[in-house]
Amino acid sequence: MTARYDDAILIDGLVIARFSRAIFEDMLKGGITAANCTCSVWHDFRATMANIAQWKRWFVEHDDLIMQVYTTDDIRRAKKEGRVGVMLGWQNTCGIDDDIANLALFRELGVRIMQLTYNSQNLVGSGCWESRDGGLSDFGLHVIDEMNRLGILIDLSHVGAKTSEDAIRHSKVPVAYTHCCPMLKQHARNKTDEQLRSIADAGGFVGFASYTPFLPKGEDSTIDDCVAGMAYLIDLVGEESVGIGTDWVQDQDVGFFDYLSADKGKGHATAPPHETVPAMPKGLETLGDFRNFIPAMERAGWSETRIRGVLGENWLKFLDRVWA
């Protein structure tokens, strides 16, 4: 990272790595100021509580590397103290079981970002791999109202198109695709130009996923291809509505992908199986390479204002509004 970006805020909108001290060290090496770290996918209330308890232990055991983020001021403090701010996030709402009152409990524990559905159907609505998207349920409408009240960011990355549209229209607070790509390649997880404009028109936000299965060149993709994809997004939705959400799966194995793709973590496959863990783009192999976005953005001729914005300042301004 060139010296003039030493003070820049770098935010990753989604990391689902196999978390460990080595991962936290690599995040710090990459200059990541804060990241949305997944602590619940198919987990029910009890399992999600156990995952959060593990994170609470990590915050104590590795407090030289990481700290928990509750507010945007905590992100700024993480930058000042040279630690990685961890935003606890969910990729599903099944962690509340069927009790909306549990949203307030998890908010108190520091969960600040929740994806409504993960790939398939739940009590809230449909995922992006569900064969029939019926949109938000009445329960889902109530969940959104409560998330708005509590200041929990609504994530629609794995959510079905109709359910996403309903959520964008119903939410009184802007929502986000924390980790997705434009439809530069046909993929259930990618978003059409219309979907991307729709979320931005409602004041929402898009984190670009540097995840090779979503990219036109697949595992031949480079960090420069990611920057080109971000430029496409910016042309669609505007510079201030775009950030980074890598969807990093560092140190995970194929068994973890089998778990993710199985409905409710144990049922039929909701997405095509993986024979190997997908490689990250060239130049962005590990979390420690996050700073490499800067020279890639410079090669693309981006202004310093655009670079600082997409690296993290846009995320910070958006979270200032949503978490308020």
C-alpha positions as CSV (number, residue, x, y, z in Angstrom):
1,M,0.0,0.0,0.0
2,T,1.5,3.3,-1.1
3,A,2.2,5.7,1.8
4,R,-0.6,8.1,0.9
5,Y,-3.1,5.3,1.7
6,D,-1.7,4.4,5.1
7,D,-4.6,6.2,6.7
8,A,-7.3,4.7,4.4
9,I,-10.2,2.7,5.9
10,L,-10.3,-0.8,4.3
11,I,-13.6,-2.8,4.8
12,D,-14.4,-6.3,3.6
13,G,-18.2,-6.8,3.4
14,L,-18.0,-10.6,3.8
15,V,-15.5,-13.1,5.1
16,I,-16.5,-16.7,5.8
17,A,-13.0,-18.1,6.4
18,R,-12.1,-20.9,8.9
19,F,-11.3,-18.4,11.5
20,S,-8.2,-18.8,13.6
21,R,-5.3,-16.7,14.9
22,A,-3.5,-17.3,11.6
23,I,-6.5,-15.9,9.7
24,F,-6.6,-12.8,12.0
25,E,-2.9,-12.3,11.5
26,D,-3.4,-12.4,7.7
27,M,-6.3,-10.0,7.9
28,L,-4.1,-7.6,9.8
29,K,-1.3,-8.1,7.2
30,G,-3.8,-7.2,4.5
31,G,-4.5,-3.9,6.2
32,I,-8.2,-4.8,6.7
33,T,-9.7,-2.3,9.1
34,A,-13.0,-4.1,9.5
35,A,-14.8,-7.2,8.1
36,N,-18.3,-8.7,8.2
37,C,-17.4,-12.1,9.6
38,T,-20.1,-14.9,9.3
39,C,-21.0,-16.5,12.6
40,S,-24.3,-18.2,11.5
41,V,-25.5,-19.9,8.3
42,W,-27.7,-22.9,8.8
43,H,-27.4,-22.7,12.6
44,D,-30.4,-22.6,14.9
45,F,-30.6,-20.5,18.0
46,R,-28.5,-22.8,20.2
47,A,-25.8,-23.4,17.7
48,T,-25.6,-19.7,16.8
49,M,-25.3,-18.8,20.5
50,A,-22.4,-21.3,20.7
51,N,-20.7,-19.6,17.7
52,I,-21.0,-16.2,19.2
53,A,-19.6,-17.5,22.5
54,Q,-16.6,-18.7,20.6
55,W,-16.2,-15.3,19.1
56,K,-16.4,-13.7,22.5
57,R,-13.5,-15.9,23.6
58,W,-11.5,-15.0,20.5
59,F,-12.0,-11.3,21.2
60,V,-10.2,-11.9,24.6
61,E,-7.6,-14.4,23.4
62,H,-6.6,-12.4,20.3
63,D,-7.2,-8.9,21.5
64,D,-3.8,-7.8,20.1
65,L,-5.2,-8.6,16.6
66,I,-9.0,-8.2,16.7
67,M,-11.8,-6.3,18.4
68,Q,-15.6,-6.5,18.2
69,V,-17.4,-3.8,16.2
70,Y,-20.7,-2.5,17.6
71,T,-20.7,1.0,15.9
72,T,-18.9,2.8,13.1
73,D,-16.9,4.6,15.8
74,D,-15.5,1.2,16.7
75,I,-14.3,0.8,13.1
76,R,-12.5,4.1,13.3
77,R,-11.0,3.0,16.6
78,A,-9.8,-0.3,15.1
79,K,-8.0,1.7,12.5
80,K,-6.4,4.0,15.1
81,E,-5.3,1.0,17.3
82,G,-4.0,-1.1,14.4
83,R,-6.4,-4.0,15.0
84,V,-9.1,-5.7,12.8
85,G,-12.6,-4.7,13.6
86,V,-14.9,-7.7,13.5
87,M,-18.6,-7.1,12.5
88,L,-20.5,-10.2,13.5
89,G,-22.9,-11.2,10.7
90,W,-25.3,-13.9,9.7
91,Q,-26.0,-15.4,6.3
92,N,-29.4,-16.6,7.3
93,T,-32.1,-15.6,9.8
94,C,-32.8,-19.2,11.1
95,G,-30.7,-18.3,14.2
96,I,-33.7,-16.6,15.7
97,D,-35.8,-19.9,15.3
98,D,-39.3,-18.6,15.0
99,D,-39.1,-15.8,17.6
100,I,-38.7,-12.3,16.4
101,A,-37.9,-11.2,20.0
102,N,-34.5,-12.9,19.6
103,L,-33.4,-10.3,17.1
104,A,-33.0,-7.8,20.0
105,L,-31.0,-10.4,22.0
106,F,-28.6,-10.9,19.2
107,R,-28.3,-7.2,18.5
108,E,-27.2,-6.8,22.2
109,L,-24.6,-9.5,21.6
110,G,-23.2,-7.4,18.7
111,V,-24.7,-9.0,15.6
112,R,-25.1,-6.0,13.2
113,I,-25.6,-7.6,9.8
114,M,-28.2,-10.4,8.9
115,Q,-28.9,-11.9,5.5
116,L,-32.6,-12.8,5.3
117,T,-32.2,-16.2,3.6
118,Y,-29.4,-18.5,2.5
119,N,-30.0,-20.1,-0.9
120,S,-33.3,-21.8,-0.1
121,Q,-36.6,-21.2,1.6
122,N,-37.0,-20.2,5.3
123,L,-39.7,-18.6,7.4
124,V,-38.8,-15.2,6.0
125,G,-38.8,-15.8,2.3
126,S,-36.9,-17.5,-0.6
127,G,-33.3,-17.9,-1.4
128,C,-31.7,-17.4,-4.8
129,W,-31.5,-21.2,-5.5
130,E,-35.2,-21.9,-4.6
131,S,-37.1,-23.1,-7.6
132,R,-40.2,-20.9,-6.7
133,D,-39.7,-17.5,-5.1
134,G,-42.9,-16.6,-3.3
135,G,-41.4,-13.4,-1.9
136,L,-41.5,-12.2,1.7
137,S,-43.8,-13.9,4.1
138,D,-45.8,-11.9,6.7
139,F,-43.3,-13.1,9.2
140,G,-40.6,-11.8,6.9
141,L,-42.2,-8.4,6.8
142,H,-42.2,-8.4,10.6
143,V,-38.6,-9.4,10.7
144,I,-37.6,-6.5,8.5
145,D,-39.6,-4.0,10.6
146,E,-37.8,-5.2,13.7
147,M,-34.4,-5.1,12.0
148,N,-35.1,-1.6,10.9
149,R,-36.0,-0.7,14.5
150,L,-32.9,-2.2,15.9
151,G,-30.5,-0.9,13.3
152,I,-29.4,-4.3,12.0
153,L,-28.3,-4.1,8.3
154,I,-30.4,-6.3,6.0
155,D,-28.3,-8.3,3.6
156,L,-29.8,-9.7,0.4
157,S,-26.8,-11.4,-1.3
158,H,-28.2,-15.0,-1.3
159,V,-31.8,-13.9,-1.3
160,G,-34.2,-14.7,-4.2
161,A,-35.1,-12.0,-6.7
162,K,-38.7,-11.6,-5.7
163,T,-38.0,-11.7,-2.0
164,S,-35.2,-9.2,-2.5
165,E,-37.5,-6.9,-4.4
166,D,-40.1,-7.1,-1.6
167,A,-37.5,-6.4,1.0
168,I,-36.1,-3.4,-0.8
169,R,-39.6,-1.9,-1.1
170,H,-40.7,-2.7,2.4
171,S,-37.6,-1.7,4.4
172,K,-37.6,1.8,5.7
173,V,-33.8,1.7,6.0
174,P,-31.5,1.1,3.0
175,V,-30.4,-2.5,2.5
176,A,-27.4,-4.2,0.9
177,Y,-26.0,-6.9,-1.3
178,T,-22.9,-7.3,0.9
179,H,-21.2,-9.8,-1.4
180,C,-22.3,-10.2,-5.0
181,C,-21.3,-9.6,-8.6
182,P,-23.1,-8.2,-11.6
183,M,-24.6,-10.6,-14.2
184,L,-21.4,-10.6,-16.2
185,K,-21.7,-14.4,-16.0
186,Q,-25.0,-16.3,-15.7
187,H,-25.1,-17.5,-12.1
188,A,-27.9,-17.7,-9.5
189,R,-25.8,-15.6,-7.1
190,N,-25.1,-12.8,-9.5
191,K,-27.5,-9.8,-9.8
192,T,-29.0,-8.3,-13.0
193,D,-28.5,-4.6,-13.9
194,E,-32.1,-4.0,-12.9
195,Q,-31.6,-5.6,-9.5
196,L,-28.5,-3.6,-8.8
197,R,-30.1,-0.3,-9.9
198,S,-33.2,-1.1,-7.8
199,I,-31.2,-1.5,-4.6
200,A,-29.1,1.6,-5.3
201,D,-32.2,3.7,-6.1
202,A,-33.5,2.9,-2.7
203,G,-30.3,4.2,-1.1
204,G,-28.8,0.7,-0.8
205,F,-25.3,-0.6,-1.2
206,V,-23.4,-3.3,-3.2
207,G,-20.2,-5.1,-2.0
208,F,-18.3,-6.6,-5.0
209,A,-17.5,-10.3,-4.5
210,S,-14.1,-11.3,-5.8
211,Y,-15.2,-15.0,-5.8
212,T,-14.1,-16.7,-8.9
213,P,-17.2,-18.9,-9.6
214,F,-19.1,-15.6,-10.1
215,L,-16.6,-14.1,-12.5
216,P,-16.5,-14.6,-16.3
217,K,-13.0,-16.0,-16.4
218,G,-13.6,-18.3,-13.4
219,E,-10.3,-19.4,-11.7
220,D,-8.4,-17.6,-14.4
221,S,-9.6,-14.3,-13.0
222,T,-7.1,-11.7,-11.7
223,I,-7.4,-8.8,-9.3
224,D,-7.6,-6.5,-12.3
225,D,-10.7,-8.4,-13.5
226,C,-12.2,-7.6,-10.1
227,V,-11.5,-3.9,-10.4
228,A,-13.0,-4.0,-13.9
229,G,-16.1,-5.6,-12.4
230,M,-16.3,-2.9,-9.8
231,A,-16.0,-0.2,-12.5
232,Y,-19.0,-1.8,-14.2
233,L,-20.9,-1.6,-10.9
234,I,-19.9,2.0,-10.4
235,D,-21.2,2.9,-13.9
236,L,-24.5,1.2,-13.0
237,V,-25.2,2.5,-9.5
238,G,-22.8,5.3,-8.8
239,E,-19.4,5.5,-7.1
240,E,-20.7,6.0,-3.5
241,S,-22.9,2.9,-3.6
242,V,-20.0,0.4,-4.2
243,G,-17.6,-1.3,-1.9
244,I,-15.8,-4.7,-1.5
245,G,-17.3,-7.9,-0.1
246,T,-14.8,-10.6,-1.1
247,D,-16.7,-13.7,0.1
248,W,-13.3,-15.1,1.2
249,V,-13.4,-18.8,2.2
250,Q,-9.8,-19.0,3.3
251,D,-8.7,-22.3,4.9
252,Q,-12.1,-23.9,4.4
253,D,-12.4,-27.4,2.9
254,V,-14.7,-29.2,0.4
255,G,-16.7,-30.6,3.4
256,F,-17.6,-27.1,4.4
257,F,-18.9,-26.4,0.9
258,D,-21.0,-29.5,1.0
259,Y,-22.5,-28.2,4.2
260,L,-23.2,-24.8,2.8
261,S,-24.8,-26.2,-0.4
262,A,-27.1,-28.7,1.5
263,D,-30.5,-27.4,2.3
264,K,-30.5,-26.5,6.0
265,G,-27.0,-27.8,6.1
266,K,-28.1,-31.5,5.8
267,G,-30.7,-31.8,3.1
268,H,-30.7,-31.9,-0.7
269,A,-28.2,-29.8,-2.6
270,T,-29.4,-26.3,-3.2
271,A,-26.5,-25.4,-5.5
272,P,-24.0,-27.3,-7.7
273,P,-21.4,-29.2,-5.6
274,H,-17.8,-28.2,-5.5
275,E,-15.1,-30.8,-6.2
276,T,-12.4,-28.5,-4.9
277,V,-12.3,-25.2,-2.9
278,P,-12.5,-22.4,-5.5
279,A,-9.2,-20.4,-5.9
280,M,-9.3,-16.7,-5.3
281,P,-8.3,-14.4,-8.2
282,K,-4.6,-14.1,-9.0
283,G,-3.1,-11.3,-7.0
284,L,-5.7,-11.8,-4.3
285,E,-4.9,-15.3,-3.0
286,T,-5.2,-14.6,0.7
287,L,-6.6,-12.0,3.1
288,G,-3.1,-10.8,3.4
289,D,-3.3,-9.6,-0.2
290,F,-6.2,-7.2,0.4
291,R,-3.9,-4.1,0.0
292,N,-3.3,-5.3,-3.6
293,F,-6.6,-3.7,-4.6
294,I,-4.8,-0.3,-4.4
295,P,-2.2,-0.8,-7.1
296,A,-4.8,-2.6,-9.2
297,M,-7.2,0.4,-8.9
298,E,-4.3,2.7,-9.7
299,R,-3.5,0.7,-12.9
300,A,-7.2,1.2,-13.8
301,G,-6.7,4.9,-13.6
302,W,-9.0,5.5,-10.6
303,S,-8.8,8.7,-8.7
304,E,-7.7,8.7,-5.1
305,T,-11.2,9.7,-4.1
306,R,-12.7,6.7,-5.8
307,I,-10.0,4.3,-4.5
308,R,-10.5,5.5,-0.9
309,G,-14.3,5.3,-1.3
310,V,-14.5,1.7,-2.7
311,L,-11.8,0.5,-0.3
312,G,-13.9,1.3,2.7
313,E,-15.1,4.9,3.1
314,N,-18.3,4.2,1.1
315,W,-19.1,1.2,3.5
316,L,-18.4,3.4,6.5
317,K,-20.8,6.2,5.3
318,F,-23.5,3.6,4.5
319,L,-23.1,1.9,7.9
320,D,-23.3,5.3,9.6
321,R,-26.8,5.7,8.1
322,V,-28.1,2.2,8.6
323,W,-26.8,1.6,12.2
324,A,-27.9,5.0,13.4
